[in-house]
């Protein structure tokens, strides 16, 4: 008979581990939340206003006139106008062959908005509307120092100026004229009246034109501020925070009057920038986000250098009274910074060891909040701020938070 000795028993004492999930390394992605100082703030919310009535279907672009308070919306072939305080849109042009652009200016002492589409001109003064035709074809324009400047439609290097307004092409030393910009930099995409300078945003950079006083004193400044990488996307240009902000396929840039600076690189799932609008320090960009898809809005704060992708999918953006507005279907909603709901998603969280017991989750939010915990194909959702007992085991966990305000705390406690 053999006598077997009893083997010694090894005891393992579970260790407690707390993880601050709001640490930057735990976050996989967010929707409509901006991270700053260890917290997550709502970026923007699209809120219905009484400012504008519902618009026609199929809007592809919009322009708000500060001069007379009218809103112009563009469909595939037609243009409509909504007068200040009105509830119904009036069709002002149809069967357009080219997408129009709009310029605010003074004509014969009246504040007027002029629409350009091919040879067609529609001039609205807030009280009356007139139509006209013109031999000149332009792709974009701006009023600067009392004159109208525009880019030749068939020659993107040719910059025209009128004697005064867009229908005044009187020739002579004090009248209309044109100049060709240097080939370096590419064709002109947009024009801006920027302080005392006329700024031409081009395919690969910026050219500053000294255009004040009489035409014989106009001067095209040589500049080395050209981008050498991917080209500028014209519809993303906007005045924002005292700078001219625009996008290429790789990021957001700004021109401050003397130099071009890259504000952010599109290495966070953002791609295919389409168009933009701005107000104050906020720059709103329609683009594609890898999880949200095409046509969502990226909100970027120039003062903080922070941004967030938002699940808002408008057909058009425009700068309006005290903010930026989005056309969503037939509704026109104002984009209100710092409001709304957001989503926070974690990467896979491991607490150490081969297995862990998740004891509790603690969340603190200024508004409504819910936390969904997933492990081994099982999910549980907990609502409200405070400590919630979880009691789930697994080798790794993922967390999803729905936050209706500032998310200040998110802590997981586990035994390993």
C-alpha positions as CSV (number, residue, x, y, z in Angstrom):
1,X,0.0,0.0,0.0
2,X,1.4,3.3,-1.1
3,X,1.0,6.4,1.0
4,X,0.4,9.5,-1.0
5,X,1.3,12.8,0.4
6,X,-1.2,15.5,0.1
7,X,-0.2,18.2,-2.4
8,X,-0.1,21.7,-1.2
9,X,-2.9,24.0,-2.3
10,X,-2.1,27.4,-3.9
11,X,-4.4,30.2,-3.1
12,X,-4.8,33.2,-5.3
13,X,-5.9,36.5,-3.8
14,X,-7.9,38.6,-6.2
15,X,-6.6,42.1,-6.7
16,X,-8.8,45.1,-7.2
17,X,-8.1,47.4,-10.2
18,X,-9.6,50.7,-11.1
19,X,-9.4,52.1,-14.6
20,X,-10.1,55.7,-15.6
21,X,-11.8,55.1,-19.0
22,X,-11.7,58.8,-19.9
23,X,-7.9,58.5,-20.1
24,X,-7.1,59.3,-23.8
25,X,-5.7,55.8,-24.4
26,X,-9.0,54.1,-23.7
27,X,-11.1,55.9,-26.2
28,X,-11.7,54.3,-29.6
29,X,-13.8,57.0,-31.1
30,X,-16.5,59.6,-30.3
31,X,-19.5,61.1,-32.0
32,X,-20.3,64.8,-31.3
33,X,-18.0,64.9,-28.3
34,X,-14.8,67.0,-27.9
35,X,-12.2,66.0,-25.4
36,X,-10.6,68.8,-23.3
37,X,-9.0,68.7,-19.9
38,X,-9.9,65.1,-19.4
39,X,-13.6,65.6,-20.0
40,X,-15.8,65.2,-23.0
41,X,-18.1,68.1,-24.1
42,X,-20.9,68.1,-26.6
43,X,-19.8,69.7,-29.9
44,X,-22.9,70.9,-31.6
45,X,-26.7,70.3,-31.9
46,X,-29.0,70.9,-34.9
47,X,-32.0,72.7,-33.4
48,X,-35.1,73.9,-35.2
49,X,-35.6,77.7,-35.1
50,X,-38.3,80.2,-36.2
51,X,-35.8,82.2,-38.2
52,X,-36.5,80.4,-41.6
53,X,-39.5,78.6,-42.9
54,X,-39.2,75.1,-44.3
55,X,-37.7,75.1,-47.8
56,X,-38.4,73.2,-51.1
57,X,-37.1,69.7,-51.4
58,X,-33.8,68.9,-53.0
59,X,-31.8,71.9,-51.8
60,X,-28.1,71.6,-52.8
61,X,-26.9,75.0,-51.7
62,X,-28.0,78.1,-49.8
63,X,-26.9,81.7,-49.3
64,X,-28.0,84.3,-46.7
65,X,-27.9,88.0,-47.6
66,X,-26.8,90.1,-44.6
67,X,-27.7,93.2,-46.6
68,X,-31.4,92.6,-47.0
69,X,-32.1,89.5,-44.8
70,X,-33.2,87.2,-47.6
71,X,-32.3,83.5,-47.9
72,X,-31.7,82.0,-51.3
73,X,-31.8,78.2,-51.7
74,X,-30.6,76.3,-54.8
75,X,-31.9,73.0,-56.1
76,X,-30.6,71.1,-59.1
77,X,-32.1,73.5,-61.6
78,X,-34.0,76.2,-59.7
79,X,-33.4,79.1,-57.2
80,X,-35.8,80.2,-54.6
81,X,-35.9,83.3,-52.3
82,X,-37.3,83.7,-48.8
83,X,-37.7,87.3,-47.8
84,X,-37.1,88.4,-44.2
85,X,-40.1,87.5,-42.1
86,X,-41.9,85.7,-44.9
87,X,-43.2,82.1,-44.7
88,X,-43.2,81.2,-48.4
89,X,-40.4,80.9,-50.9
90,X,-40.5,82.6,-54.3
91,X,-38.9,81.0,-57.4
92,X,-36.6,83.6,-58.9
93,X,-34.8,81.4,-61.6
94,X,-35.3,78.1,-63.2
95,X,-33.7,75.7,-65.7
96,X,-30.3,77.0,-64.7
97,X,-27.4,75.3,-66.6
98,X,-24.7,76.3,-64.0
99,X,-24.8,76.4,-60.2
100,X,-25.1,80.1,-59.2
101,X,-23.1,82.2,-56.7
102,X,-24.2,85.3,-54.9
103,X,-22.6,88.6,-54.0
104,X,-23.8,91.4,-51.6
105,X,-23.0,94.9,-52.7
106,X,-24.4,98.4,-53.1
107,X,-25.9,99.4,-56.5
108,X,-27.0,102.9,-57.0
109,X,-27.1,103.5,-53.3
110,X,-29.2,100.4,-52.5
111,X,-28.0,97.3,-50.7
112,X,-28.5,94.5,-53.3
113,X,-27.8,90.8,-53.7
114,X,-26.8,89.7,-57.2
115,X,-27.1,86.1,-58.4
116,X,-24.7,85.0,-61.1
117,X,-25.4,81.9,-63.3
118,X,-23.8,81.9,-66.7
119,X,-24.9,85.0,-68.5
120,X,-27.9,85.5,-66.2
121,X,-28.0,88.1,-63.5
122,X,-30.7,88.5,-60.9
123,X,-30.5,91.6,-58.7
124,X,-32.6,91.8,-55.5
125,X,-32.6,95.0,-53.4
126,X,-35.0,93.8,-50.7
127,X,-37.9,95.7,-52.3
128,X,-37.6,94.9,-56.0
129,X,-36.0,92.3,-58.3
130,X,-34.5,92.8,-61.7
131,X,-33.0,90.5,-64.2
132,X,-30.3,91.1,-66.8
133,X,-27.8,89.4,-69.0
134,X,-24.1,90.0,-69.4
135,X,-21.4,88.9,-71.9
136,X,-19.0,88.1,-69.0
137,X,-18.9,84.6,-67.6
138,X,-17.5,84.3,-64.0
139,X,-16.9,81.4,-61.6
140,X,-16.7,83.4,-58.4
141,X,-16.4,87.0,-57.2
142,X,-16.3,89.5,-54.4
143,X,-16.7,93.2,-53.6
144,X,-13.6,94.9,-52.5
145,X,-12.9,98.6,-51.9
146,X,-16.1,99.5,-53.7
147,X,-15.4,97.5,-56.9
148,X,-16.6,94.1,-58.1
149,X,-13.8,91.6,-58.7
150,X,-14.4,88.2,-60.4
151,X,-12.7,85.2,-62.0
152,X,-13.1,84.5,-65.7
153,X,-15.0,81.3,-66.2
154,X,-13.0,80.1,-69.1
155,X,-9.6,81.3,-67.8
156,X,-9.0,80.6,-64.1
157,X,-5.9,82.8,-64.0
158,X,-7.7,85.9,-65.2
159,X,-9.0,88.3,-62.6
160,X,-11.5,91.0,-63.7
161,X,-12.7,94.1,-62.0
162,X,-15.7,96.2,-62.9
163,X,-15.9,100.0,-62.8
164,X,-18.2,99.6,-59.8
165,X,-20.9,97.0,-59.6
166,X,-21.3,93.8,-61.7
167,X,-23.3,95.5,-64.4
168,X,-20.9,98.4,-64.9
169,X,-18.3,97.5,-67.5
170,X,-17.3,101.0,-68.5
171,X,-13.8,101.0,-70.0
172,X,-11.1,103.5,-69.4
173,X,-8.4,104.2,-66.8
174,X,-10.9,104.4,-64.0
175,X,-13.2,101.7,-65.5
176,X,-13.1,98.0,-65.8
177,X,-10.0,95.9,-66.5
178,X,-8.3,92.6,-65.8
179,X,-5.0,91.0,-64.9
180,X,-3.5,87.5,-65.1
181,X,-2.1,86.0,-62.0
182,X,1.1,84.0,-62.1
183,X,0.8,80.4,-63.1
184,X,2.3,79.2,-59.8
185,X,-0.4,78.3,-57.5
186,X,-2.9,77.2,-60.0
187,X,-6.4,78.5,-61.0
188,X,-8.3,80.9,-58.7
189,X,-11.0,79.1,-56.7
190,X,-12.3,81.8,-54.4
191,X,-11.9,85.6,-53.7
192,X,-12.0,87.3,-50.3
193,X,-11.9,90.9,-49.3
194,X,-9.5,90.6,-46.4
195,X,-8.6,93.8,-44.5
196,X,-7.2,96.1,-47.2
197,X,-6.2,93.2,-49.5
198,X,-7.9,91.1,-52.1
199,X,-7.0,87.5,-51.4
200,X,-7.2,84.9,-54.2
201,X,-7.4,81.3,-52.9
202,X,-6.0,79.1,-55.6
203,X,-5.6,75.4,-56.3
204,X,-2.3,75.2,-54.4
205,X,-2.1,78.3,-52.3
206,X,-2.7,82.0,-51.8
207,X,-2.0,85.1,-53.8
208,X,-2.5,88.6,-52.3
209,X,-3.6,91.4,-54.7
210,X,-3.1,95.0,-53.6
211,X,-6.3,96.4,-55.1
212,X,-7.3,99.7,-53.6
213,X,-7.5,103.2,-55.0
214,X,-7.3,103.4,-58.8
215,X,-6.6,100.4,-61.1
216,X,-3.2,101.8,-62.2
217,X,-2.0,101.2,-58.6
218,X,-3.1,97.6,-58.4
219,X,-0.4,95.1,-57.7
220,X,-0.1,91.3,-57.5
221,X,2.2,90.4,-54.7
222,X,4.6,87.5,-55.3
223,X,4.1,84.9,-52.6
224,X,5.8,81.8,-51.4
225,X,2.8,80.6,-49.5
226,X,1.8,77.9,-51.9
227,X,1.0,74.4,-50.8
228,X,2.9,71.7,-52.7
229,X,0.8,68.7,-51.7
230,X,-2.9,68.0,-52.5
231,X,-4.9,70.9,-53.8
232,X,-7.3,73.2,-52.0
233,X,-11.1,72.5,-52.2
234,X,-12.8,75.7,-53.2
235,X,-16.2,75.1,-51.5
236,X,-14.5,74.6,-48.1
237,X,-13.2,78.2,-48.0
238,X,-14.7,80.4,-45.2
239,X,-13.8,83.3,-43.1
240,X,-13.4,82.0,-39.5
241,X,-11.8,83.5,-36.5
242,X,-10.3,86.3,-38.5
243,X,-8.6,83.9,-40.9
244,X,-9.3,82.3,-44.2
245,X,-9.9,78.6,-43.5
246,X,-9.9,75.9,-46.1
247,X,-9.3,72.2,-46.6
248,X,-7.3,69.9,-48.8
249,X,-7.8,66.2,-48.9
250,X,-5.4,65.8,-46.0
251,X,-6.4,68.5,-43.5
252,X,-7.7,71.9,-42.5
253,X,-5.5,75.0,-43.1
254,X,-5.7,78.7,-42.3
255,X,-4.3,81.8,-43.9
256,X,-3.8,84.7,-41.4
257,X,-2.7,87.3,-43.9
258,X,1.0,86.4,-43.9
259,X,1.3,82.7,-43.7
260,X,-0.5,79.4,-44.2
261,X,-0.8,77.0,-41.2
262,X,-2.1,73.5,-41.0
263,X,-4.7,73.4,-38.2
264,X,-5.3,69.6,-38.2
265,X,-4.5,66.5,-40.2
266,X,-7.2,64.2,-41.4
267,X,-5.8,61.1,-39.7
268,X,-8.9,60.6,-37.4
269,X,-11.2,59.0,-39.9
270,X,-12.2,62.2,-41.7
271,X,-12.0,62.3,-45.5
272,X,-13.6,63.8,-48.7
273,X,-14.3,67.4,-47.5
274,X,-17.1,68.9,-49.5
275,X,-18.1,72.4,-48.3
276,X,-18.0,74.5,-45.2
277,X,-19.5,77.4,-43.3
278,X,-18.3,79.3,-40.3
279,X,-19.3,81.6,-37.5
280,X,-16.9,83.1,-34.9
281,X,-14.3,80.5,-34.1
282,X,-16.3,77.5,-35.2
283,X,-15.8,75.9,-38.6
284,X,-18.3,73.4,-39.8
285,X,-17.3,71.0,-42.6
286,X,-19.4,68.6,-44.6
287,X,-17.3,65.5,-45.1
288,X,-17.1,61.7,-44.8
289,X,-16.4,59.9,-41.5
290,X,-15.4,56.3,-41.5
291,X,-18.2,55.2,-39.1
292,X,-20.9,57.8,-39.8
293,X,-20.5,57.7,-43.6
294,X,-20.8,60.4,-46.2
295,X,-22.2,63.9,-45.7
296,X,-21.8,64.2,-41.9
297,X,-20.6,67.4,-40.2
298,X,-17.2,67.9,-38.6
299,X,-17.2,70.8,-36.1
300,X,-13.8,72.4,-35.5
301,X,-13.0,75.0,-32.9
302,X,-10.1,77.2,-34.0
303,X,-9.6,78.8,-30.6
304,X,-9.1,75.4,-28.9
305,X,-7.7,73.4,-31.9
306,X,-10.3,70.7,-31.1
307,X,-13.0,69.1,-33.3
308,X,-15.6,66.3,-33.4
309,X,-17.5,64.4,-36.0
310,X,-21.3,64.8,-35.7
311,X,-24.1,62.6,-36.9
312,X,-25.8,65.5,-38.7
313,X,-26.2,65.0,-42.4
314,X,-27.4,68.2,-44.2
315,X,-27.7,68.8,-47.9
316,X,-26.3,72.3,-47.5
317,X,-24.7,74.6,-44.9
318,X,-24.7,78.4,-44.8
319,X,-23.7,81.3,-42.5
320,X,-26.8,83.1,-41.3
321,X,-28.0,85.4,-38.4
322,X,-25.6,84.8,-35.5
323,X,-24.6,81.3,-36.5
324,X,-24.4,78.5,-39.1
325,X,-27.5,76.8,-40.4
326,X,-28.0,73.3,-41.9
327,X,-30.6,72.3,-44.5
328,X,-31.9,68.9,-43.5
329,X,-34.6,67.6,-45.8
330,X,-36.9,70.6,-46.0
331,X,-36.1,71.9,-42.5
332,X,-33.5,74.6,-41.7
333,X,-31.9,74.1,-38.3
334,X,-29.3,76.2,-36.5
335,X,-26.1,74.5,-35.4
336,X,-25.7,75.4,-31.7
337,X,-22.2,74.8,-30.3
338,X,-21.7,73.1,-27.0
339,X,-25.1,71.4,-27.0
340,X,-26.7,68.1,-27.9
341,X,-26.0,64.4,-27.2
342,X,-22.8,62.5,-27.9
343,X,-21.5,59.0,-28.0
344,X,-18.3,57.7,-26.5
345,X,-16.8,54.2,-27.5
346,X,-14.0,52.5,-25.8
347,X,-11.3,50.2,-27.2
348,X,-11.2,46.7,-25.7
349,X,-10.3,47.1,-22.0
350,X,-8.3,44.4,-20.2
351,X,-7.7,44.6,-16.5
352,X,-4.8,42.1,-16.4
353,X,-4.8,38.4,-15.9
354,X,-6.7,35.9,-18.0
355,X,-10.1,36.9,-16.6
356,X,-11.6,39.7,-14.6
357,X,-14.8,40.3,-12.7
358,X,-16.2,43.8,-13.5
359,X,-17.7,44.9,-10.1
360,X,-19.0,48.3,-10.9
361,X,-19.0,51.3,-13.3
362,X,-19.2,54.9,-12.2
363,X,-20.3,57.7,-14.5
364,X,-20.7,61.4,-13.9
365,X,-22.4,63.6,-16.5
366,X,-24.0,67.1,-16.4
367,X,-27.1,65.6,-18.3
368,X,-28.7,62.3,-19.0
369,X,-26.2,59.4,-19.4
370,X,-26.3,55.7,-20.0
371,X,-23.4,53.2,-20.1
372,X,-23.5,49.9,-22.0
373,X,-21.0,47.2,-21.0
374,X,-20.3,44.3,-23.3
375,X,-18.3,41.1,-22.7
376,X,-18.4,37.6,-24.1
377,X,-21.3,38.5,-26.3
378,X,-23.4,39.8,-23.4
379,X,-24.4,43.5,-22.9
380,X,-25.9,45.4,-20.0
381,X,-27.0,49.0,-19.9
382,X,-27.0,51.3,-16.9
383,X,-28.7,54.7,-16.8
384,X,-27.9,57.8,-14.8
385,X,-24.9,59.3,-13.0
386,X,-23.4,57.5,-10.0
387,X,-22.1,54.0,-9.2
388,X,-23.7,51.0,-10.8
389,X,-23.1,47.4,-9.8
390,X,-22.2,45.3,-12.8
391,X,-21.2,41.7,-11.9
392,X,-19.9,40.7,-15.4
393,X,-16.9,38.5,-16.0
394,X,-14.7,38.2,-19.1
395,X,-11.2,38.6,-20.5
396,X,-11.9,42.0,-22.0
397,X,-14.7,44.5,-21.9
398,X,-16.0,47.3,-24.1
399,X,-18.0,50.4,-23.1
400,X,-20.4,52.6,-24.9
401,X,-21.7,55.9,-23.4
402,X,-24.6,58.0,-24.5
403,X,-24.1,61.4,-22.9
404,X,-26.5,64.4,-22.9
405,X,-24.0,66.8,-21.4
406,X,-20.4,67.0,-20.3
407,X,-19.1,63.6,-19.4
408,X,-16.8,64.2,-16.5
409,X,-16.1,60.8,-15.0
410,X,-16.1,57.2,-16.2
411,X,-14.4,54.7,-14.0
412,X,-14.5,50.9,-14.1
413,X,-13.7,48.7,-11.0
414,X,-12.8,45.1,-11.4
415,X,-11.3,42.1,-9.5
416,X,-8.5,40.3,-11.4
